[in-house]
Amino acid sequence: MASGRANFSLSGPSQLKAIDWLNEHHRRSIAASLVQGVYVLERDRQKNREGHQVCCAPPWWESFHFRLNHRLIDDVDGSIFGATYEFDINTSSAHHSQLQNAPNYVIAFRGTLNTPPSSSRDLKLDLLCACNRLHGSSRFKLAMKFVNDTVERVGPNIWLTGHSLGSAMALIAGKELTMKGYLIETYLFNPPFLSTPVEIVKYPVLKTGIRFTSSVVKAALTVAIKGRNPKPGKQDPFAALCSWTPHLFVNPNDVLCSEYKGYFEHRKKMEEIGAGKIERISTKNSIVCLLSSLVSNMSCEPLHLLPSAYLTINLRPCSDFRTAHGIQQWWDPNFNAKVELHQFK
């Protein structure tokens, strides 16, 4: 018997019958559902659920007139960590509006599964992510090759989406595509922010003081290190990403992603108090990467930092971490959120 969370009719956005591709709630709900489809694909594999009558995964994409085009298989443990879905425009015309805004393909990546047999591999990748080294993993390299091949084959009208660890992969892939001139629409659910979660500090004055001190330290370290190791003519990768504006979905009660809220809010506050020049240097860097560059004399790009984003903050109260970090919140029909556009200047 499949769990309730795997059952689309019980847990999914089954109320979405007529899709408006300009409706942000519809787009967010579909992107999150396609990620859930990857989770359930792997659960089906683990539990040997085969055949359309037994598998739980298909309704998570078929309900929105997508078909499963390809499974991404990890080369270490054989788990399904991603999937490509193709939009079937021929069967959707009677149920969808604004079809010109629908993606031709969606590439989705799941996050960590906490139960065997996938948990061991996933947790090792979580550690690589925390160490800013996810891009060196064989899973990411496999995913990036597939993303590149897909864009070359079908063009840029695709979406990238992921949850947790999967959103970190989609973020890095989106960055690499942007550097090649492809601006891919990207939906990142609970993306991990690889830094001390200052957002959990309850005292606003202390929180502001920590952020301001951190900005000054990072700016000073950046000037000192780049002064020692100047690289004239090299393009600033952070500035090169300004034209890409991914959609970030964060919950303030999720310690893994809540710092994105503070990251962008602090940037605005620094501009307001006249310290924008300091923050424009600081916002591109992390202390860990700066110190790593100092020790190894090699460049280290903080993979989680972004110049621009549509930031969606879930305003509904959450009582526990599991709910705050879960994918299900993003298709909640009673969803209540604040959406902010942040752009690096």
C-alpha positions in Angstrom: 0.0 0.0 0.0 1.5 3.4 -1.1 1.7 6.2 1.5 -0.8 9.0 1.3 1.9 11.4 0.2 2.6 9.3 -2.9 -1.1 9.2 -3.9 -1.9 12.1 -6.2 -5.6 11.9 -5.6 -5.1 12.2 -1.8 -2.1 14.6 -1.6 -1.6 16.3 -4.9 -3.2 19.4 -6.4 -6.1 17.4 -7.9 -8.3 20.5 -7.9 -6.3 21.9 -10.8 -8.5 20.8 -13.8 -8.2 23.8 -16.0 -4.7 25.2 -16.3 -3.8 28.8 -16.9 -0.1 29.0 -17.8 0.0 32.6 -16.8 -1.3 31.9 -13.3 1.6 31.8 -10.8 -0.2 29.4 -8.5 -0.8 26.9 -11.4 2.8 27.1 -12.6 4.2 26.7 -9.1 1.9 23.8 -8.3 2.8 22.0 -11.5 6.5 22.5 -11.1 6.3 21.1 -7.5 4.1 18.2 -8.6 6.7 17.2 -11.3 9.4 17.1 -8.6 7.1 15.0 -6.4 6.8 12.7 -9.4 10.5 12.0 -9.3 10.3 11.2 -5.6 7.5 8.8 -6.2 9.2 7.3 -9.3 12.1 6.3 -7.0 9.7 5.0 -4.3 8.0 2.9 -7.0 11.3 1.5 -8.0 12.3 0.6 -4.5 9.0 -1.1 -3.8 9.0 -3.0 -7.1 5.7 -1.3 -8.1 5.5 -1.9 -11.9 2.8 -1.4 -14.4 0.4 1.5 -14.8 -2.2 0.0 -12.4 0.3 -0.4 -9.6 2.7 2.5 -9.9 1.8 5.7 -8.0 4.0 8.1 -10.0 2.2 8.7 -13.3 -0.7 10.8 -12.0 1.8 13.4 -10.8 2.6 14.3 -14.4 -0.3 12.9 -16.5 -2.8 15.0 -14.6 -1.2 18.1 -16.2 -0.8 16.5 -19.7 2.9 15.7 -19.5 4.4 12.4 -20.4 7.6 10.9 -18.9 10.3 11.2 -21.5 13.4 10.1 -19.6 14.6 8.9 -16.2 17.9 10.1 -14.8 19.7 7.2 -13.0 22.5 7.7 -10.5 25.7 5.9 -11.6 26.6 4.9 -8.0 23.4 3.4 -6.4 21.1 3.1 -9.4 18.4 5.4 -7.9 16.2 7.6 -9.9 17.1 11.2 -9.0 15.6 13.1 -11.9 13.2 13.0 -14.8 12.3 14.8 -18.0 8.7 15.4 -18.9 7.4 16.4 -22.3 4.3 18.5 -22.5 1.6 16.9 -24.7 0.0 19.9 -26.4 -2.3 17.6 -28.5 -4.2 16.3 -25.5 -4.1 19.5 -23.4 -5.7 22.1 -25.6 -9.2 21.6 -24.1 -8.0 21.9 -20.5 -5.3 24.6 -20.7 -5.2 28.3 -21.6 -2.3 30.5 -22.5 -0.6 27.5 -24.0 2.2 29.6 -25.6 3.5 30.0 -22.0 3.8 26.3 -21.3 7.2 24.6 -21.4 7.9 22.0 -24.0 9.9 20.0 -21.5 10.5 20.1 -17.7 13.6 18.6 -16.1 13.0 17.9 -12.4 15.3 16.7 -9.7 14.3 15.3 -6.3 15.9 15.9 -3.0 17.1 13.6 -0.3 15.3 10.4 0.6 15.9 9.6 4.2 15.3 5.8 4.0 17.5 3.1 2.5 18.6 2.2 -0.1 18.9 5.8 -1.4 19.7 7.6 1.8 23.4 6.7 2.0 24.2 8.2 -1.5 21.8 11.2 -1.0 23.4 12.1 2.4 26.9 12.0 0.9 25.7 14.4 -1.8 24.2 16.6 0.9 27.6 16.8 2.5 29.2 17.7 -0.8 26.5 20.4 -1.2 27.3 21.8 2.2 31.0 21.9 1.3 30.2 23.8 -2.0 31.4 20.7 -4.0 28.2 19.3 -5.4 29.2 20.4 -8.9 32.1 17.9 -8.8 29.9 14.9 -8.1 29.2 12.2 -10.7 25.4 12.7 -10.2 25.6 16.4 -11.1 27.9 15.8 -14.0 25.5 13.3 -15.4 22.6 15.7 -14.9 24.4 18.6 -16.4 25.3 16.6 -19.5 21.7 15.6 -20.0 20.5 19.2 -19.5 23.0 20.5 -22.0 22.1 17.8 -24.5 18.4 18.6 -24.0 18.8 22.3 -24.6 20.9 21.7 -27.7 18.3 19.2 -29.0 15.0 21.0 -28.3 15.9 24.6 -27.5 15.6 26.7 -24.4 11.8 26.4 -23.9 12.3 24.1 -20.9 11.9 24.4 -17.2 14.4 23.3 -14.6 13.0 22.5 -11.2 14.1 20.8 -8.0 13.5 20.4 -4.3 16.2 20.7 -1.6 19.3 18.8 -2.9 17.6 18.7 -6.3 17.1 22.5 -6.2 20.8 22.9 -5.6 21.5 20.9 -8.7 18.9 22.8 -10.8 20.4 26.1 -9.5 24.0 25.2 -10.6 22.7 23.9 -13.9 20.8 27.1 -14.5 23.9 29.1 -13.7 26.0 27.2 -16.2 23.3 27.5 -18.9 23.1 31.3 -18.3 26.9 31.6 -18.8 26.3 29.9 -22.2 23.6 32.4 -23.1 20.5 30.3 -22.3 18.0 31.9 -19.8 16.1 28.9 -18.6 13.0 29.3 -16.4 13.8 27.7 -13.1 11.8 26.8 -10.0 13.8 26.1 -6.9 11.9 24.7 -3.9 13.6 25.0 -0.4 17.0 25.6 -2.0 19.8 25.1 0.6 21.7 28.3 1.6 25.2 27.3 2.4 26.0 29.6 5.3 25.2 30.2 9.0 21.4 30.5 9.2 21.4 34.0 10.8 17.6 34.2 9.9 16.9 32.0 12.9 18.2 34.7 15.4 15.1 36.1 17.1 16.5 39.5 18.0 16.3 41.9 15.0 19.1 44.3 16.3 21.5 41.3 16.9 20.5 39.8 13.5 21.2 43.1 11.7 24.5 43.5 13.6 25.7 40.0 12.6 24.8 40.6 8.9 26.5 44.0 8.8 29.7 42.7 10.4 29.7 39.8 8.0 29.3 42.1 5.0 32.2 44.3 6.1 34.5 41.3 6.8 33.6 39.7 3.4 34.2 43.0 1.5 37.5 43.5 3.2 38.7 39.9 2.5 37.6 40.2 -1.1 39.6 43.4 -1.6 42.6 42.0 0.1 42.6 38.7 -1.8 41.9 40.2 -5.2 44.5 42.8 -4.5 47.0 40.0 -4.0 45.8 37.9 -7.0 44.4 40.2 -9.6 43.0 38.6 -12.8 42.6 41.4 -15.3 40.1 40.8 -18.1 38.3 38.0 -16.4 34.5 38.3 -16.5 32.7 38.7 -13.2 30.6 35.5 -13.1 28.2 37.0 -10.6 27.4 40.0 -12.8 27.1 37.8 -15.8 24.2 36.0 -14.1 22.1 39.2 -13.6 19.9 38.5 -16.6 18.7 35.2 -15.2 15.9 35.5 -12.6 15.0 32.1 -11.1 12.0 31.5 -8.9 13.0 30.7 -5.3 10.5 29.3 -2.8 11.5 29.4 0.8 9.8 28.9 4.2 11.0 31.1 7.1 10.8 28.1 9.4 13.1 25.9 7.2 16.6 26.4 8.6 18.1 25.1 5.4 16.7 27.7 3.1 15.4 30.6 5.2 18.7 32.5 4.9 17.8 33.4 1.3 15.1 35.7 2.8 17.7 37.5 5.0 20.3 37.5 2.1 18.1 39.5 -0.2 16.5 41.7 2.5 20.0 42.6 3.9 21.1 43.7 0.4 18.2 46.2 0.3 18.9 47.5 3.9 22.5 48.1 3.1 21.5 50.2 0.1 19.1 52.2 2.3 21.7 53.1 4.9 24.3 54.1 2.2 26.4 51.0 2.5 25.4 49.6 -0.9 29.0 49.6 -2.2 30.1 47.3 0.6 27.2 45.0 0.0 27.7 44.9 -3.8 31.1 43.3 -3.0 30.0 41.2 -0.1 26.9 39.7 -1.7 29.0 37.9 -4.4 31.2 36.1 -1.8 31.1 33.7 1.1 33.7 33.7 3.8 34.4 30.0 3.3 35.1 30.5 -0.4 37.3 33.5 0.3 39.4 31.7 2.9 39.6 28.6 0.6 40.9 30.9 -2.2 43.4 32.4 0.2 44.8 29.0 1.3 44.7 27.2 -2.1 45.3 30.2 -4.4 42.5 28.8 -6.5 39.2 30.6 -7.2 36.1 29.3 -5.4 32.7 30.4 -6.5 29.9 30.2 -3.9 27.4 28.2 -5.9 24.3 29.2 -3.8 24.6 33.0 -4.2 22.4 34.8 -6.8 22.3 38.3 -8.2 18.6 38.2 -9.1 15.6 36.2 -8.1 11.8 36.1 -7.7 11.6 35.2 -4.0 8.4 33.6 -2.8 8.1 33.4 1.0 5.5 31.1 2.5 3.6 33.0 5.2 1.5 30.1 6.5 2.6 29.1 10.0 4.5 25.8 10.3 4.9 23.8 13.5 7.8 21.5 12.5 10.8 21.3 10.2 9.4 18.5 8.2 6.4 20.5 7.1 8.5 23.7 6.5 10.9 21.8 4.3 8.3 19.6 2.5 7.4 19.9 -1.1 3.7 19.6 -0.4 3.3 23.1 0.8 4.0 24.6 -2.6 0.7 23.3 -4.1 -1.5 24.0 -1.1 -4.8 25.5 -2.4 -4.8 27.8 0.6 -1.2 29.0 -0.1 -0.4 32.4 1.3 2.9 34.1 0.4 4.8 37.2 -0.3 6.6 37.5 -3.6 9.5 39.8 -4.1 11.7 40.6 -7.1 15.3 41.2 -6.3 17.8 42.4 -8.9 21.5 43.1 -8.5 22.5 46.6 -9.6 
